[in-house]
Amino acid sequence: MFSEDNFLTYDDFSAAYIGYSNNYWERYNGASGGVLTAALKYIIRKKIVEKVIIVRFYNGKFEYYITNSINKIDKSKGSVYMPIYYNHIWSQIEKK
């Protein structure tokens, strides 16, 4: 169980950070202050990675998919609170 009472005494972590996107739209429309959206767009733009795996709503369900599109990263912002199966993504990763 994790609660505010035991947070400060919990000794099984090395660091904790807080942050948010400097972009107003990302910050207020994304999940958790838009940090992940901003980070994914940054690593794509700086060519630190070629592609990222994100979640989209497709054919009536949520699924993981691979993209390097800043526009698609923007469209996938937000939280998904349901199980998402990632078995199909492994074959795509192995091919690349």
Secondary structure in CASP SS format (residue, H / E / C, confidence):
PFRMAT SS
TARGET T0000
AUTHOR 0000-0000-0000
METHOD secondary structure of the structure
MODEL  1
M C 1.00
F C 1.00
S C 1.00
E H 1.00
D H 1.00
N H 1.00
F H 1.00
L C 1.00
T C 1.00
Y C 1.00
D C 1.00
D C 1.00
F C 1.00
S C 1.00
A C 1.00
A C 1.00
Y C 1.00
I C 1.00
G C 1.00
Y C 1.00
S C 1.00
N C 1.00
N C 1.00
Y H 1.00
W H 1.00
E H 1.00
R H 1.00
Y H 1.00
N H 1.00
G C 1.00
A H 1.00
S H 1.00
G H 1.00
G H 1.00
V H 1.00
L H 1.00
T H 1.00
A H 1.00
A H 1.00
L H 1.00
K H 1.00
Y H 1.00
I H 1.00
I H 1.00
R H 1.00
K C 1.00
K C 1.00
I C 1.00
V C 1.00
E C 1.00
K C 1.00
V E 1.00
I E 1.00
I E 1.00
V E 1.00
R E 1.00
F E 1.00
Y E 1.00
N C 1.00
G C 1.00
K E 1.00
F E 1.00
E E 1.00
Y E 1.00
Y E 1.00
I E 1.00
T E 1.00
N C 1.00
S C 1.00
I H 1.00
N H 1.00
K H 1.00
I H 1.00
D H 1.00
K H 1.00
S C 1.00
K C 1.00
G C 1.00
S C 1.00
V C 1.00
Y C 1.00
M C 1.00
P C 1.00
I C 1.00
Y C 1.00
Y C 1.00
N H 1.00
H H 1.00
I H 1.00
W H 1.00
S H 1.00
Q H 1.00
I H 1.00
E H 1.00
K H 1.00
K C 1.00
END
